[in-house]
Amino acid sequence: MYFAEPFTRMQAFLDLVLIANHERTTFFKRGIKITVERGQTVRSEDELALRWKWSRGKVRRFLVELENDTKIVQQKTRLCSCISIVNYEKYQFNDTTDSTTNGTTDSTTDSTTKNNNDNNILSTSTTTRTHARDGTTEDGDPEDDIDNDIEQLKVSAIWIEQICMKHKISQDQLPEAFEAFAAECRCNGLKRHQNLKDAQSHFNNWLRIYKQQSNGNNSKSSHQRTSPADNIAAAQREELERTAAIIAASKK
């Protein structure tokens, strides 16, 4: 009955929410690793048109409309089309059971979250941190999570492809760039980003400045050329205000 008739606009949007990943997954396409985060789905316009019994043009117009209304975000590459559901968590009907809190500290939680649709346990976590990514340890000091941020950047295949295209670099150059970026963050006292999106934005801005400095150095004579450390220092100065704001926000 679900697919018996052409979908209405409301049915189509709800279907996007239903087919979005409830947890992070990866797959390979043409030998390239693709990571799909929670709240995202990789479906082409042709697939959705067949599923909804619509024309491809109607699907495209509908997705553009949803994006303009900030209900979804589309990311298209030569490999796949990724649709992210904005505020995905608001469409999930979850309740929390078996939750206990230590009477003397709020740093230990033990929560089990169940999905009402299928009663499957989505996650069970026991952690020594008050919040999953609040950036502090038990004594309140910022926790160094830069390496974890870098690992998340490395597996964001769609974003990596976009970064390489935008900055005109090859993926072979990224490991060195990631290493320099991590050093820059630590030199500025930044030990973690708010989330993956924040880390991606920070790296994008840093790489632009880093490349500008490198291109400027290439135009100088050999005795005038600066070292990679000088390039990093220049990028640090230009990113200082932004990094300070991130640090201040992570300590709140």
C-alpha positions, 0 to 999 in steps of 0.5 A, spaced: 500 500 500 505 504 501 508 504 494 501 503 491 500 510 488 504 516 487 506 520 493 504 526 495 509 532 497 508 530 505 509 523 503 515 524 499 518 528 505 517 523 510 519 518 506 526 522 506 526 522 513 524 514 513 530 512 509 535 516 512 541 513 516 539 512 523 547 511 524 553 512 521 555 507 515 560 507 509 560 503 503 565 503 496 563 506 490 568 506 484 574 504 489 572 510 493 570 510 500 563 513 502 561 515 509 554 517 510 552 520 517 546 519 521 540 523 518 543 522 511 541 518 505 545 517 498 539 517 493 539 519 486 533 523 483 532 517 478 531 513 484 527 517 488 523 518 482 522 511 481 520 510 488 515 516 489 512 515 482 514 522 480 518 525 474 525 526 475 524 534 474 518 534 479 523 530 484 529 536 482 524 541 483 521 538 490 528 537 493 530 544 491 524 547 494 526 543 501 533 546 501 530 553 500 526 552 506 532 549 510 529 542 511 534 538 507 542 540 505 544 537 498 551 535 496 552 532 489 559 530 486 560 525 480 560 519 485 553 520 488 548 525 491 547 526 498 541 528 502 542 531 509 535 532 513 536 538 517 534 537 524 533 530 523 533 528 531 527 532 531 523 527 527 525 521 531 521 519 537 526 516 542 525 515 550 531 514 554 531 508 559 535 505 564 538 512 566 542 513 572 546 519 575 552 519 580 549 523 586 556 526 587 558 528 580 555 529 574 560 526 570 558 519 569 552 517 565 549 510 563 543 511 558 540 506 554 536 510 548 530 506 544 527 507 538 519 506 539 519 504 531 522 497 532 524 497 540 532 496 537 537 499 542 540 505 538 546 506 543 548 505 550 554 509 553 558 509 559 563 515 559 567 519 564 565 526 561 559 530 562 557 531 555 559 527 549 563 533 546 563 538 551 571 539 550 572 538 558 575 532 562 573 530 569 577 536 572 574 541 567 580 542 563 579 542 555 580 535 552 585 534 546 581 531 541 584 534 535 586 527 532 579 525 533 577 531 529 582 529 523 580 522 523 573 524 522 575 529 516 579 523 513 573 519 512 568 524 510 569 522 502 564 527 499 567 533 503 574 531 501 572 531 494 569 538 494 576 540 498 580 537 493 576 540 487 575 547 490 583 548 492 585 544 486 590 539 490 590 532 490 588 527 495 595 525 496 597 532 498 592 532 504 595 527 509 601 533 510 596 538 510 592 535 515 598 534 519 600 541 519 593 543 520 593 539 527 600 542 529 596 549 527 590 548 532 595 545 538 600 551 537 594 556 538 591 552 544 585 549 540 584 542 543 577 540 539 572 543 535 565 543 536 563 538 531 565 535 524 562 541 520 566 546 525 572 542 523 571 542 516 570 550 516 576 551 520 580 546 515 577 550 509 579 557 511 586 555 514 587 551 507 586 557 503 590 561 507 596 556 507 595 555 500 596 563 499 602 563 503 605 558 499 604 561 493 607 567 495 613 564 497 614 560 491 614 567 487 620 569 491 627 567 490 630 561 493 634 565 498 627 569 500 623 563 501 620 561 508 619 555 511 613 551 512 613 553 519 613 560 517 607 558 513 603 555 519 605 561 523 602 566 518 596 562 517 596 562 525 596 569 525 590 570 521 586 565 524 587 567 531 581 571 532 576 565 530 580 560 534 580 564 540 572 564 539 572 557 538 576 556 545 571 560 548 565 557 546 568 550 548 569 552 555 562 554 556 
